[in-house]
Amino acid sequence: SAAATIDVAGGVFTDSAGNTNTAATRLSISLDTVLPGISIGSDTPSLKAGETAALTFTLSESSSDFAESDITVVGGSLNGFSGSGTTYTATFTPDSDRSAAATIDVAGGVFT
């Protein structure tokens, strides 16, 4: 995650007349090699039929392409997806006939 630098020291090559070079001005290039992460939070850990949960999706870095289609929901549906940068929200509504736990997941590699 540190910057990369490119440098040419003085006196490492010569021109056709035999003159040695002066040192180059160092070039510094910033790098971002850390993969963004995401956490999903809910305002309630358990729901009954007819209840909803407010979900928060918190990204470790700002994203301009995180979308509702990046989220996989089993056992319910999302409504009201919104947000930008590092914080997004949605309302989760469980399926009325579901007795197993619902899951909400964001797979790796779906946003930058």
ABEGO torsion letter per residue (X at the ends): XBBBBBBBBBGABBBAAGBBBBBBBBBBBBBBABBBBBBBBBABABBBBGBBBBBBBBBABBBAABBAAABBBBGEBBBGBBEBEABBBBBBBBBAABABBBBBBBBBGABX
